Amino acid sequence: MRRLWVLPTSRAGWGLLIAFVVLVLAGTWPVIGWVNRATLVMGLPLLMVWSYLVIFACVVVMLIGNRIVERDDHE
C-alpha cells in the first residue's frame, strides 16, 4: 500500500517543511488581518508588500529545497 504522506528524512528536510508551512500560514487570513492597514511602504499598500514578501520567501525556500534534493541525488 502506498503512503499518502511522504515525510522528510533529514534535519534539512524538516527545516524546509517547517519554513514552507510557516510561509503558507503567513499568507492566510489571521495574519493578513494584522497586516491589512492603511499604510504605504515605498508607495505600495502594506498588504501588497506583505504578499510580495511571502511569495518571494516561498520561492527561496523551494529553491533551497531543490538544491538539497539535487545534492542528495548526486551522493
Predicted model as a PDB file, atoms N, CA, C, CB and O in Angstrom, pLDDT in the B-factor column:
MODEL        1                                                                  
ATOM      1  N   MET A   1       0.837  -1.167   0.000  1.00 66.00           N  
ATOM      2  CA  MET A   1       0.000   0.000   0.000  1.00 66.00           C  
ATOM      3  C   MET A   1       0.894   1.246   0.000  1.00 66.00           C  
ATOM      4  CB  MET A   1      -0.959  -0.011   1.216  1.00 66.00           C  
ATOM      5  O   MET A   1       1.873   1.310   0.743  1.00 66.00           O  
ATOM      6  N   ARG A   2       0.562   2.209  -0.814  1.00 78.00           N  
ATOM      7  CA  ARG A   2       1.350   3.432  -0.925  1.00 78.00           C  
ATOM      8  C   ARG A   2       1.014   4.373   0.232  1.00 78.00           C  
ATOM      9  CB  ARG A   2       1.094   4.129  -2.286  1.00 78.00           C  
ATOM     10  O   ARG A   2      -0.117   4.438   0.712  1.00 78.00           O  
ATOM     11  N   ARG A   3       2.041   5.090   0.653  1.00 77.00           N  
ATOM     12  CA  ARG A   3       1.831   6.067   1.717  1.00 77.00           C  
ATOM     13  C   ARG A   3       1.220   7.333   1.140  1.00 77.00           C  
ATOM     14  CB  ARG A   3       3.156   6.386   2.442  1.00 77.00           C  
ATOM     15  O   ARG A   3       1.577   7.763   0.043  1.00 77.00           O  
ATOM     16  N   LEU A   4       0.309   7.917   1.876  1.00 82.00           N  
ATOM     17  CA  LEU A   4      -0.330   9.149   1.445  1.00 82.00           C  
ATOM     18  C   LEU A   4       0.592  10.342   1.657  1.00 82.00           C  
ATOM     19  CB  LEU A   4      -1.644   9.356   2.191  1.00 82.00           C  
ATOM     20  O   LEU A   4       0.617  11.264   0.841  1.00 82.00           O  
ATOM     21  N   TRP A   5       1.345  10.329   2.745  1.00 84.00           N  
ATOM     22  CA  TRP A   5       2.256  11.424   3.074  1.00 84.00           C  
ATOM     23  C   TRP A   5       3.681  10.910   3.044  1.00 84.00           C  
ATOM     24  CB  TRP A   5       1.923  12.035   4.461  1.00 84.00           C  
ATOM     25  O   TRP A   5       3.970   9.830   3.559  1.00 84.00           O  
ATOM     26  N   VAL A   6       4.558  11.670   2.451  1.00 81.00           N  
ATOM     27  CA  VAL A   6       5.987  11.359   2.477  1.00 81.00           C  
ATOM     28  C   VAL A   6       6.648  12.358   3.415  1.00 81.00           C  
ATOM     29  CB  VAL A   6       6.627  11.412   1.033  1.00 81.00           C  
ATOM     30  O   VAL A   6       6.621  13.563   3.166  1.00 81.00           O  
ATOM     31  N   LEU A   7       7.228  11.865   4.470  1.00 86.00           N  
ATOM     32  CA  LEU A   7       7.834  12.727   5.473  1.00 86.00           C  
ATOM     33  C   LEU A   7       9.322  12.911   5.189  1.00 86.00           C  
ATOM     34  CB  LEU A   7       7.624  12.148   6.877  1.00 86.00           C  
ATOM     35  O   LEU A   7       9.965  12.011   4.649  1.00 86.00           O  
ATOM     36  N   PRO A   8       9.869  14.061   5.545  1.00 87.00           N  
ATOM     37  CA  PRO A   8      11.305  14.279   5.360  1.00 87.00           C  
ATOM     38  C   PRO A   8      12.124  13.304   6.215  1.00 87.00           C  
ATOM     39  CB  PRO A   8      11.674  15.734   5.714  1.00 87.00           C  
ATOM     40  O   PRO A   8      11.675  12.842   7.263  1.00 87.00           O  
ATOM     41  N   THR A   9      13.331  13.009   5.740  1.00 85.00           N  
ATOM     42  CA  THR A   9      14.182  12.072   6.465  1.00 85.00           C  
ATOM     43  C   THR A   9      15.402  12.753   7.080  1.00 85.00           C  
ATOM     44  CB  THR A   9      14.629  10.962   5.541  1.00 85.00           C  
ATOM     45  O   THR A   9      16.141  12.112   7.827  1.00 85.00           O  
ATOM     46  N   SER A  10      15.632  14.029   6.790  1.00 87.00           N  
ATOM     47  CA  SER A  10      16.805  14.724   7.313  1.00 87.00           C  
ATOM     48  C   SER A  10      16.367  15.971   8.083  1.00 87.00           C  
ATOM     49  CB  SER A  10      17.777  15.104   6.165  1.00 87.00           C  
ATOM     50  O   SER A  10      15.221  16.412   7.988  1.00 87.00           O  
ATOM     51  N   ARG A  11      17.315  16.528   8.849  1.00 91.00           N  
ATOM     52  CA  ARG A  11      17.014  17.766   9.560  1.00 91.00           C  
ATOM     53  C   ARG A  11      16.771  18.905   8.585  1.00 91.00           C  
ATOM     54  CB  ARG A  11      18.150  18.126  10.515  1.00 91.00           C  
ATOM     55  O   ARG A  11      15.908  19.751   8.820  1.00 91.00           O  
ATOM     56  N   ALA A  12      17.525  18.934   7.491  1.00 88.00           N  
ATOM     57  CA  ALA A  12      17.331  19.986   6.487  1.00 88.00           C  
ATOM     58  C   ALA A  12      15.932  19.876   5.878  1.00 88.00           C  
ATOM     59  CB  ALA A  12      18.416  19.893   5.376  1.00 88.00           C  
ATOM     60  O   ALA A  12      15.271  20.888   5.644  1.00 88.00           O  
ATOM     61  N   GLY A  13      15.490  18.659   5.626  1.00 88.00           N  
ATOM     62  CA  GLY A  13      14.151  18.452   5.074  1.00 88.00           C  
ATOM     63  C   GLY A  13      13.060  18.914   6.027  1.00 88.00           C  
ATOM     64  O   GLY A  13      12.089  19.547   5.612  1.00 88.00           O  
ATOM     65  N   TRP A  14      13.223  18.596   7.304  1.00 93.00           N  
ATOM     66  CA  TRP A  14      12.250  19.044   8.298  1.00 93.00           C  
ATOM     67  C   TRP A  14      12.256  20.557   8.420  1.00 93.00           C  
ATOM     68  CB  TRP A  14      12.539  18.409   9.657  1.00 93.00           C  
ATOM     69  O   TRP A  14      11.202  21.179   8.554  1.00 93.00           O  
ATOM     70  N   GLY A  15      13.441  21.148   8.372  1.00 93.00           N  
ATOM     71  CA  GLY A  15      13.530  22.611   8.450  1.00 93.00           C  
ATOM     72  C   GLY A  15      12.836  23.283   7.286  1.00 93.00           C  
ATOM     73  O   GLY A  15      12.142  24.284   7.460  1.00 93.00           O  
ATOM     74  N   LEU A  16      13.024  22.731   6.095  1.00 92.00           N  
ATOM     75  CA  LEU A  16      12.365  23.293   4.917  1.00 92.00           C  
ATOM     76  C   LEU A  16      10.851  23.106   4.986  1.00 92.00           C  
ATOM     77  CB  LEU A  16      12.915  22.649   3.644  1.00 92.00           C  
ATOM     78  O   LEU A  16      10.096  24.002   4.607  1.00 92.00           O  
ATOM     79  N   LEU A  17      10.411  21.955   5.463  1.00 92.00           N  
ATOM     80  CA  LEU A  17       8.969  21.727   5.599  1.00 92.00           C  
ATOM     81  C   LEU A  17       8.359  22.724   6.577  1.00 92.00           C  
ATOM     82  CB  LEU A  17       8.688  20.283   6.067  1.00 92.00           C  
ATOM     83  O   LEU A  17       7.308  23.303   6.299  1.00 92.00           O  
ATOM     84  N   ILE A  18       9.007  22.927   7.709  1.00 95.00           N  
ATOM     85  CA  ILE A  18       8.501  23.878   8.698  1.00 95.00           C  
ATOM     86  C   ILE A  18       8.504  25.293   8.132  1.00 95.00           C  
ATOM     87  CB  ILE A  18       9.342  23.818   9.984  1.00 95.00           C  
ATOM     88  O   ILE A  18       7.546  26.041   8.330  1.00 95.00           O  
ATOM     89  N   ALA A  19       9.586  25.672   7.419  1.00 94.00           N  
ATOM     90  CA  ALA A  19       9.662  27.011   6.821  1.00 94.00           C  
ATOM     91  C   ALA A  19       8.536  27.218   5.811  1.00 94.00           C  
ATOM     92  CB  ALA A  19      11.030  27.222   6.141  1.00 94.00           C  
ATOM     93  O   ALA A  19       7.915  28.280   5.783  1.00 94.00           O  
ATOM     94  N   PHE A  20       8.274  26.214   4.987  1.00 91.00           N  
ATOM     95  CA  PHE A  20       7.227  26.353   3.982  1.00 91.00           C  
ATOM     96  C   PHE A  20       5.846  26.436   4.628  1.00 91.00           C  
ATOM     97  CB  PHE A  20       7.278  25.184   3.001  1.00 91.00           C  
ATOM     98  O   PHE A  20       5.013  27.232   4.194  1.00 91.00           O  
ATOM     99  N   VAL A  21       5.594  25.639   5.646  1.00 94.00           N  
ATOM    100  CA  VAL A  21       4.295  25.680   6.335  1.00 94.00           C  
ATOM    101  C   VAL A  21       4.106  27.039   7.004  1.00 94.00           C  
ATOM    102  CB  VAL A  21       4.189  24.539   7.389  1.00 94.00           C  
ATOM    103  O   VAL A  21       3.012  27.602   6.959  1.00 94.00           O  
ATOM    104  N   VAL A  22       5.161  27.571   7.625  1.00 95.00           N  
ATOM    105  CA  VAL A  22       5.063  28.891   8.253  1.00 95.00           C  
ATOM    106  C   VAL A  22       4.764  29.956   7.200  1.00 95.00           C  
ATOM    107  CB  VAL A  22       6.368  29.236   9.009  1.00 95.00           C  
ATOM    108  O   VAL A  22       3.959  30.855   7.441  1.00 95.00           O  
ATOM    109  N   LEU A  23       5.397  29.862   6.049  1.00 93.00           N  
ATOM    110  CA  LEU A  23       5.145  30.845   4.992  1.00 93.00           C  
ATOM    111  C   LEU A  23       3.725  30.736   4.440  1.00 93.00           C  
ATOM    112  CB  LEU A  23       6.153  30.670   3.861  1.00 93.00           C  
ATOM    113  O   LEU A  23       3.089  31.749   4.151  1.00 93.00           O  
ATOM    114  N   VAL A  24       3.238  29.524   4.296  1.00 91.00           N  
ATOM    115  CA  VAL A  24       1.855  29.356   3.828  1.00 91.00           C  
ATOM    116  C   VAL A  24       0.891  29.934   4.863  1.00 91.00           C  
ATOM    117  CB  VAL A  24       1.535  27.852   3.563  1.00 91.00           C  
ATOM    118  O   VAL A  24      -0.078  30.603   4.503  1.00 91.00           O  
ATOM    119  N   LEU A  25       1.151  29.680   6.135  1.00 93.00           N  
ATOM    120  CA  LEU A  25       0.297  30.241   7.186  1.00 93.00           C  
ATOM    121  C   LEU A  25       0.393  31.764   7.235  1.00 93.00           C  
ATOM    122  CB  LEU A  25       0.677  29.652   8.545  1.00 93.00           C  
ATOM    123  O   LEU A  25      -0.572  32.434   7.603  1.00 93.00           O  
ATOM    124  N   ALA A  26       1.559  32.317   6.865  1.00 93.00           N  
ATOM    125  CA  ALA A  26       1.720  33.773   6.847  1.00 93.00           C  
ATOM    126  C   ALA A  26       0.842  34.417   5.775  1.00 93.00           C  
ATOM    127  CB  ALA A  26       3.190  34.141   6.612  1.00 93.00           C  
ATOM    128  O   ALA A  26       0.597  35.623   5.822  1.00 93.00           O  
ATOM    129  N   GLY A  27       0.371  33.637   4.822  1.00 89.00           N  
ATOM    130  CA  GLY A  27      -0.497  34.167   3.783  1.00 89.00           C  
ATOM    131  C   GLY A  27      -1.966  33.889   4.003  1.00 89.00           C  
ATOM    132  O   GLY A  27      -2.775  34.104   3.100  1.00 89.00           O  
ATOM    133  N   THR A  28      -2.331  33.413   5.193  1.00 91.00           N  
ATOM    134  CA  THR A  28      -3.743  33.130   5.470  1.00 91.00           C  
ATOM    135  C   THR A  28      -4.393  34.278   6.230  1.00 91.00           C  
ATOM    136  CB  THR A  28      -3.883  31.829   6.268  1.00 91.00           C  
ATOM    137  O   THR A  28      -3.726  35.235   6.622  1.00 91.00           O  
ATOM    138  N   TRP A  29      -5.671  34.172   6.429  1.00 88.00           N  
ATOM    139  CA  TRP A  29      -6.468  35.297   6.901  1.00 88.00           C  
ATOM    140  C   TRP A  29      -6.026  35.923   8.227  1.00 88.00           C  
ATOM    141  CB  TRP A  29      -7.857  34.859   7.033  1.00 88.00           C  
ATOM    142  O   TRP A  29      -5.914  37.148   8.270  1.00 88.00           O  
ATOM    143  N   PRO A  30      -5.768  35.190   9.302  1.00 88.00           N  
ATOM    144  CA  PRO A  30      -5.436  35.912  10.542  1.00 88.00           C  
ATOM    145  C   PRO A  30      -4.240  36.842  10.380  1.00 88.00           C  
ATOM    146  CB  PRO A  30      -5.154  34.925  11.656  1.00 88.00           C  
ATOM    147  O   PRO A  30      -4.261  37.963  10.888  1.00 88.00           O  
ATOM    148  N   VAL A  31      -3.213  36.404   9.694  1.00 88.00           N  
ATOM    149  CA  VAL A  31      -2.025  37.244   9.506  1.00 88.00           C  
ATOM    150  C   VAL A  31      -2.339  38.390   8.556  1.00 88.00           C  
ATOM    151  CB  VAL A  31      -0.840  36.410   8.965  1.00 88.00           C  
ATOM    152  O   VAL A  31      -1.894  39.517   8.774  1.00 88.00           O  
ATOM    153  N   ILE A  32      -3.088  38.115   7.522  1.00 90.00           N  
ATOM    154  CA  ILE A  32      -3.452  39.174   6.578  1.00 90.00           C  
ATOM    155  C   ILE A  32      -4.276  40.246   7.293  1.00 90.00           C  
ATOM    156  CB  ILE A  32      -4.244  38.591   5.374  1.00 90.00           C  
ATOM    157  O   ILE A  32      -4.147  41.431   6.984  1.00 90.00           O  
ATOM    158  N   GLY A  33      -5.109  39.846   8.231  1.00 91.00           N  
ATOM    159  CA  GLY A  33      -5.881  40.820   9.004  1.00 91.00           C  
ATOM    160  C   GLY A  33      -4.998  41.741   9.822  1.00 91.00           C  
ATOM    161  O   GLY A  33      -5.330  42.909  10.020  1.00 91.00           O  
ATOM    162  N   TRP A  34      -3.871  41.223  10.302  1.00 91.00           N  
ATOM    163  CA  TRP A  34      -2.940  42.057  11.066  1.00 91.00           C  
ATOM    164  C   TRP A  34      -2.193  43.028  10.175  1.00 91.00           C  
ATOM    165  CB  TRP A  34      -1.950  41.190  11.818  1.00 91.00           C  
ATOM    166  O   TRP A  34      -1.843  44.128  10.603  1.00 91.00           O  
ATOM    167  N   VAL A  35      -1.946  42.626   8.933  1.00 92.00           N  
ATOM    168  CA  VAL A  35      -1.136  43.436   8.014  1.00 92.00           C  
ATOM    169  C   VAL A  35      -2.003  44.402   7.202  1.00 92.00           C  
ATOM    170  CB  VAL A  35      -0.342  42.526   7.067  1.00 92.00           C  
ATOM    171  O   VAL A  35      -1.487  45.362   6.631  1.00 92.00           O  
ATOM    172  N   ASN A  36      -3.290  44.160   7.147  1.00 91.00           N  
ATOM    173  CA  ASN A  36      -4.184  44.968   6.317  1.00 91.00           C  
ATOM    174  C   ASN A  36      -4.430  46.325   6.989  1.00 91.00           C  
ATOM    175  CB  ASN A  36      -5.533  44.223   6.074  1.00 91.00           C  
ATOM    176  O   ASN A  36      -5.414  46.514   7.704  1.00 91.00           O  
ATOM    177  N   ARG A  37      -3.521  47.249   6.744  1.00 90.00           N  
ATOM    178  CA  ARG A  37      -3.597  48.592   7.317  1.00 90.00           C  
ATOM    179  C   ARG A  37      -3.504  49.619   6.200  1.00 90.00           C  
ATOM    180  CB  ARG A  37      -2.473  48.818   8.364  1.00 90.00           C  
ATOM    181  O   ARG A  37      -3.044  49.313   5.100  1.00 90.00           O  
ATOM    182  N   ALA A  38      -3.937  50.822   6.484  1.00 91.00           N  
ATOM    183  CA  ALA A  38      -3.849  51.909   5.506  1.00 91.00           C  
ATOM    184  C   ALA A  38      -2.476  52.570   5.614  1.00 91.00           C  
ATOM    185  CB  ALA A  38      -4.987  52.957   5.727  1.00 91.00           C  
ATOM    186  O   ALA A  38      -2.364  53.765   5.888  1.00 91.00           O  
ATOM    187  N   THR A  39      -1.441  51.770   5.395  1.00 93.00           N  
ATOM    188  CA  THR A  39      -0.063  52.249   5.484  1.00 93.00           C  
ATOM    189  C   THR A  39       0.623  52.011   4.146  1.00 93.00           C  
ATOM    190  CB  THR A  39       0.710  51.540   6.641  1.00 93.00           C  
ATOM    191  O   THR A  39       0.449  50.964   3.522  1.00 93.00           O  
ATOM    192  N   LEU A  40       1.399  52.990   3.717  1.00 94.00           N  
ATOM    193  CA  LEU A  40       2.154  52.840   2.470  1.00 94.00           C  
ATOM    194  C   LEU A  40       3.616  52.559   2.790  1.00 94.00           C  
ATOM    195  CB  LEU A  40       2.025  54.109   1.585  1.00 94.00           C  
ATOM    196  O   LEU A  40       4.212  53.185   3.666  1.00 94.00           O  
ATOM    197  N   VAL A  41       4.168  51.613   2.068  1.00 93.00           N  
ATOM    198  CA  VAL A  41       5.586  51.290   2.165  1.00 93.00           C  
ATOM    199  C   VAL A  41       6.163  51.460   0.772  1.00 93.00           C  
ATOM    200  CB  VAL A  41       5.826  49.830   2.724  1.00 93.00           C  
ATOM    201  O   VAL A  41       5.846  50.696  -0.140  1.00 93.00           O  
ATOM    202  N   MET A  42       7.008  52.461   0.613  1.00 93.00           N  
ATOM    203  CA  MET A  42       7.581  52.803  -0.697  1.00 93.00           C  
ATOM    204  C   MET A  42       6.484  52.994  -1.754  1.00 93.00           C  
ATOM    205  CB  MET A  42       8.564  51.702  -1.151  1.00 93.00           C  
ATOM    206  O   MET A  42       6.651  52.617  -2.914  1.00 93.00           O  
ATOM    207  N   GLY A  43       5.384  53.575  -1.340  1.00 94.00           N  
ATOM    208  CA  GLY A  43       4.288  53.875  -2.254  1.00 94.00           C  
ATOM    209  C   GLY A  43       3.317  52.730  -2.499  1.00 94.00           C  
ATOM    210  O   GLY A  43       2.362  52.886  -3.260  1.00 94.00           O  
ATOM    211  N   LEU A  44       3.545  51.585  -1.868  1.00 94.00           N  
ATOM    212  CA  LEU A  44       2.664  50.425  -2.034  1.00 94.00           C  
ATOM    213  C   LEU A  44       1.933  50.155  -0.722  1.00 94.00           C  
ATOM    214  CB  LEU A  44       3.473  49.168  -2.482  1.00 94.00           C  
ATOM    215  O   LEU A  44       2.488  50.373   0.355  1.00 94.00           O  
ATOM    216  N   PRO A  45       0.696  49.683  -0.807  1.00 94.00           N  
ATOM    217  CA  PRO A  45      -0.010  49.315   0.428  1.00 94.00           C  
ATOM    218  C   PRO A  45       0.732  48.200   1.166  1.00 94.00           C  
ATOM    219  CB  PRO A  45      -1.455  48.871   0.114  1.00 94.00           C  
ATOM    220  O   PRO A  45       1.342  47.329   0.546  1.00 94.00           O  
ATOM    221  N   LEU A  46       0.671  48.241   2.479  1.00 93.00           N  
ATOM    222  CA  LEU A  46       1.369  47.271   3.314  1.00 93.00           C  
ATOM    223  C   LEU A  46       0.969  45.837   2.975  1.00 93.00           C  
ATOM    224  CB  LEU A  46       1.092  47.552   4.780  1.00 93.00           C  
ATOM    225  O   LEU A  46       1.812  44.940   2.990  1.00 93.00           O  
ATOM    226  N   LEU A  47      -0.297  45.616   2.674  1.00 93.00           N  
ATOM    227  CA  LEU A  47      -0.770  44.277   2.344  1.00 93.00           C  
ATOM    228  C   LEU A  47      -0.098  43.756   1.076  1.00 93.00           C  
ATOM    229  CB  LEU A  47      -2.292  44.278   2.173  1.00 93.00           C  
ATOM    230  O   LEU A  47       0.235  42.574   0.999  1.00 93.00           O  
ATOM    231  N   MET A  48       0.104  44.614   0.091  1.00 94.00           N  
ATOM    232  CA  MET A  48       0.760  44.199  -1.144  1.00 94.00           C  
ATOM    233  C   MET A  48       2.234  43.867  -0.884  1.00 94.00           C  
ATOM    234  CB  MET A  48       0.638  45.301  -2.214  1.00 94.00           C  
ATOM    235  O   MET A  48       2.751  42.884  -1.414  1.00 94.00           O  
ATOM    236  N   VAL A  49       2.898  44.677  -0.082  1.00 95.00           N  
ATOM    237  CA  VAL A  49       4.299  44.412   0.255  1.00 95.00           C  
ATOM    238  C   VAL A  49       4.407  43.083   0.998  1.00 95.00           C  
ATOM    239  CB  VAL A  49       4.891  45.567   1.113  1.00 95.00           C  
ATOM    240  O   VAL A  49       5.306  42.289   0.721  1.00 95.00           O  
ATOM    241  N   TRP A  50       3.498  42.838   1.938  1.00 95.00           N  
ATOM    242  CA  TRP A  50       3.487  41.575   2.677  1.00 95.00           C  
ATOM    243  C   TRP A  50       3.295  40.394   1.729  1.00 95.00           C  
ATOM    244  CB  TRP A  50       2.377  41.585   3.743  1.00 95.00           C  
ATOM    245  O   TRP A  50       3.969  39.372   1.863  1.00 95.00           O  
ATOM    246  N   SER A  51       2.382  40.532   0.776  1.00 94.00           N  
ATOM    247  CA  SER A  51       2.131  39.457  -0.192  1.00 94.00           C  
ATOM    248  C   SER A  51       3.379  39.173  -1.020  1.00 94.00           C  
ATOM    249  CB  SER A  51       0.955  39.826  -1.119  1.00 94.00           C  
ATOM    250  O   SER A  51       3.723  38.012  -1.241  1.00 94.00           O  
ATOM    251  N   TYR A  52       4.056  40.215  -1.475  1.00 95.00           N  
ATOM    252  CA  TYR A  52       5.294  40.024  -2.231  1.00 95.00           C  
ATOM    253  C   TYR A  52       6.344  39.312  -1.383  1.00 95.00           C  
ATOM    254  CB  TYR A  52       5.836  41.375  -2.722  1.00 95.00           C  
ATOM    255  O   TYR A  52       7.027  38.414  -1.874  1.00 95.00           O  
ATOM    256  N   LEU A  53       6.478  39.700  -0.128  1.00 95.00           N  
ATOM    257  CA  LEU A  53       7.459  39.061   0.748  1.00 95.00           C  
ATOM    258  C   LEU A  53       7.162  37.577   0.937  1.00 95.00           C  
ATOM    259  CB  LEU A  53       7.489  39.761   2.102  1.00 95.00           C  
ATOM    260  O   LEU A  53       8.072  36.749   0.902  1.00 95.00           O  
ATOM    261  N   VAL A  54       5.894  37.243   1.136  1.00 94.00           N  
ATOM    262  CA  VAL A  54       5.516  35.843   1.321  1.00 94.00           C  
ATOM    263  C   VAL A  54       5.801  35.050   0.047  1.00 94.00           C  
ATOM    264  CB  VAL A  54       4.021  35.727   1.707  1.00 94.00           C  
ATOM    265  O   VAL A  54       6.335  33.943   0.116  1.00 94.00           O  
ATOM    266  N   ILE A  55       5.453  35.599  -1.106  1.00 94.00           N  
ATOM    267  CA  ILE A  55       5.674  34.894  -2.374  1.00 94.00           C  
ATOM    268  C   ILE A  55       7.163  34.689  -2.627  1.00 94.00           C  
ATOM    269  CB  ILE A  55       5.043  35.672  -3.542  1.00 94.00           C  
ATOM    270  O   ILE A  55       7.580  33.578  -2.956  1.00 94.00           O  
ATOM    271  N   PHE A  56       7.973  35.737  -2.481  1.00 95.00           N  
ATOM    272  CA  PHE A  56       9.408  35.603  -2.722  1.00 95.00           C  
ATOM    273  C   PHE A  56      10.062  34.673  -1.702  1.00 95.00           C  
ATOM    274  CB  PHE A  56      10.080  36.975  -2.684  1.00 95.00           C  
ATOM    275  O   PHE A  56      10.976  33.927  -2.053  1.00 95.00           O  
ATOM    276  N   ALA A  57       9.615  34.703  -0.456  1.00 95.00           N  
ATOM    277  CA  ALA A  57      10.168  33.800   0.549  1.00 95.00           C  
ATOM    278  C   ALA A  57       9.826  32.341   0.217  1.00 95.00           C  
ATOM    279  CB  ALA A  57       9.639  34.171   1.951  1.00 95.00           C  
ATOM    280  O   ALA A  57      10.656  31.455   0.420  1.00 95.00           O  
ATOM    281  N   CYS A  58       8.615  32.082  -0.289  1.00 92.00           N  
ATOM    282  CA  CYS A  58       8.251  30.723  -0.717  1.00 92.00           C  
ATOM    283  C   CYS A  58       9.149  30.260  -1.859  1.00 92.00           C  
ATOM    284  CB  CYS A  58       6.771  30.669  -1.152  1.00 92.00           C  
ATOM    285  O   CYS A  58       9.582  29.108  -1.887  1.00 92.00           O  
ATOM    286  N   VAL A  59       9.427  31.158  -2.799  1.00 94.00           N  
ATOM    287  CA  VAL A  59      10.306  30.809  -3.918  1.00 94.00           C  
ATOM    288  C   VAL A  59      11.699  30.468  -3.400  1.00 94.00           C  
ATOM    289  CB  VAL A  59      10.381  31.969  -4.942  1.00 94.00           C  
ATOM    290  O   VAL A  59      12.305  29.499  -3.856  1.00 94.00           O  
ATOM    291  N   VAL A  60      12.209  31.243  -2.463  1.00 95.00           N  
ATOM    292  CA  VAL A  60      13.544  30.985  -1.908  1.00 95.00           C  
ATOM    293  C   VAL A  60      13.573  29.636  -1.187  1.00 95.00           C  
ATOM    294  CB  VAL A  60      13.959  32.119  -0.938  1.00 95.00           C  
ATOM    295  O   VAL A  60      14.527  28.874  -1.347  1.00 95.00           O  
ATOM    296  N   VAL A  61      12.561  29.336  -0.410  1.00 93.00           N  
ATOM    297  CA  VAL A  61      12.507  28.047   0.299  1.00 93.00           C  
ATOM    298  C   VAL A  61      12.459  26.900  -0.711  1.00 93.00           C  
ATOM    299  CB  VAL A  61      11.270  27.986   1.248  1.00 93.00           C  
ATOM    300  O   VAL A  61      13.118  25.880  -0.511  1.00 93.00           O  
ATOM    301  N   MET A  62      11.695  27.049  -1.781  1.00 92.00           N  
ATOM    302  CA  MET A  62      11.632  25.987  -2.789  1.00 92.00           C  
ATOM    303  C   MET A  62      12.957  25.831  -3.526  1.00 92.00           C  
ATOM    304  CB  MET A  62      10.514  26.274  -3.788  1.00 92.00           C  
ATOM    305  O   MET A  62      13.352  24.708  -3.841  1.00 92.00           O  
ATOM    306  N   LEU A  63      13.650  26.926  -3.808  1.00 94.00           N  
ATOM    307  CA  LEU A  63      14.965  26.844  -4.447  1.00 94.00           C  
ATOM    308  C   LEU A  63      15.970  26.126  -3.544  1.00 94.00           C  
ATOM    309  CB  LEU A  63      15.479  28.252  -4.797  1.00 94.00           C  
ATOM    310  O   LEU A  63      16.748  25.293  -4.010  1.00 94.00           O  
ATOM    311  N   ILE A  64      15.949  26.448  -2.271  1.00 93.00           N  
ATOM    312  CA  ILE A  64      16.838  25.762  -1.331  1.00 93.00           C  
ATOM    313  C   ILE A  64      16.497  24.272  -1.279  1.00 93.00           C  
ATOM    314  CB  ILE A  64      16.733  26.391   0.082  1.00 93.00           C  
ATOM    315  O   ILE A  64      17.392  23.427  -1.256  1.00 93.00           O  
ATOM    316  N   GLY A  65      15.210  23.959  -1.260  1.00 90.00           N  
ATOM    317  CA  GLY A  65      14.789  22.556  -1.265  1.00 90.00           C  
ATOM    318  C   GLY A  65      15.258  21.822  -2.506  1.00 90.00           C  
ATOM    319  O   GLY A  65      15.695  20.675  -2.415  1.00 90.00           O  
ATOM    320  N   ASN A  66      15.175  22.465  -3.669  1.00 91.00           N  
ATOM    321  CA  ASN A  66      15.651  21.838  -4.898  1.00 91.00           C  
ATOM    322  C   ASN A  66      17.152  21.598  -4.852  1.00 91.00           C  
ATOM    323  CB  ASN A  66      15.299  22.700  -6.103  1.00 91.00           C  
ATOM    324  O   ASN A  66      17.626  20.567  -5.330  1.00 91.00           O  
ATOM    325  N   ARG A  67      17.896  22.519  -4.293  1.00 91.00           N  
ATOM    326  CA  ARG A  67      19.355  22.338  -4.179  1.00 91.00           C  
ATOM    327  C   ARG A  67      19.682  21.168  -3.252  1.00 91.00           C  
ATOM    328  CB  ARG A  67      20.028  23.634  -3.654  1.00 91.00           C  
ATOM    329  O   ARG A  67      20.601  20.396  -3.527  1.00 91.00           O  
ATOM    330  N   ILE A  68      18.942  21.037  -2.169  1.00 86.00           N  
ATOM    331  CA  ILE A  68      19.185  19.917  -1.249  1.00 86.00           C  
ATOM    332  C   ILE A  68      18.853  18.598  -1.920  1.00 86.00           C  
ATOM    333  CB  ILE A  68      18.358  20.076   0.039  1.00 86.00           C  
ATOM    334  O   ILE A  68      19.591  17.625  -1.760  1.00 86.00           O  
ATOM    335  N   VAL A  69      17.761  18.543  -2.665  1.00 81.00           N  
ATOM    336  CA  VAL A  69      17.381  17.311  -3.365  1.00 81.00           C  
ATOM    337  C   VAL A  69      18.428  16.963  -4.425  1.00 81.00           C  
ATOM    338  CB  VAL A  69      15.980  17.460  -4.018  1.00 81.00           C  
ATOM    339  O   VAL A  69      18.801  15.798  -4.561  1.00 81.00           O  
ATOM    340  N   GLU A  70      18.902  17.949  -5.169  1.00 83.00           N  
ATOM    341  CA  GLU A  70      19.936  17.694  -6.172  1.00 83.00           C  
ATOM    342  C   GLU A  70      21.223  17.200  -5.522  1.00 83.00           C  
ATOM    343  CB  GLU A  70      20.212  18.959  -6.986  1.00 83.00           C  
ATOM    344  O   GLU A  70      21.880  16.299  -6.046  1.00 83.00           O  
ATOM    345  N   ARG A  71      21.587  17.789  -4.378  1.00 79.00           N  
ATOM    346  CA  ARG A  71      22.795  17.367  -3.680  1.00 79.00           C  
ATOM    347  C   ARG A  71      22.658  15.928  -3.198  1.00 79.00           C  
ATOM    348  CB  ARG A  71      23.088  18.300  -2.497  1.00 79.00           C  
ATOM    349  O   ARG A  71      23.612  15.155  -3.289  1.00 79.00           O  
ATOM    350  N   ASP A  72      21.477  15.554  -2.682  1.00 69.00           N  
ATOM    351  CA  ASP A  72      21.268  14.195  -2.207  1.00 69.00           C  
ATOM    352  C   ASP A  72      21.263  13.187  -3.356  1.00 69.00           C  
ATOM    353  CB  ASP A  72      19.963  14.110  -1.434  1.00 69.00           C  
ATOM    354  O   ASP A  72      21.676  12.042  -3.167  1.00 69.00           O  
ATOM    355  N   ASP A  73      20.805  13.590  -4.539  1.00 66.00           N  
ATOM    356  CA  ASP A  73      20.791  12.684  -5.695  1.00 66.00           C  
ATOM    357  C   ASP A  73      22.197  12.362  -6.177  1.00 66.00           C  
ATOM    358  CB  ASP A  73      19.986  13.295  -6.836  1.00 66.00           C  
ATOM    359  O   ASP A  73      22.446  11.264  -6.675  1.00 66.00           O  
ATOM    360  N   HIS A  74      23.126  13.317  -6.033  1.00 63.00           N  
ATOM    361  CA  HIS A  74      24.485  13.105  -6.512  1.00 63.00           C  
ATOM    362  C   HIS A  74      25.315  12.264  -5.549  1.00 63.00           C  
ATOM    363  CB  HIS A  74      25.162  14.434  -6.742  1.00 63.00           C  
ATOM    364  O   HIS A  74      26.334  11.701  -5.950  1.00 63.00           O  
ATOM    365  N   GLU A  75      24.903  12.168  -4.302  1.00 59.00           N  
ATOM    366  CA  GLU A  75      25.674  11.415  -3.309  1.00 59.00           C  
ATOM    367  C   GLU A  75      25.331   9.968  -3.318  1.00 59.00           C  
ATOM    368  CB  GLU A  75      25.457  11.964  -1.939  1.00 59.00           C  
ATOM    369  O   GLU A  75      25.892   9.195  -2.541  1.00 59.00           O  
TER     370      GLU A  75                                                      
ENDMDL                                                                          
END                                                                             
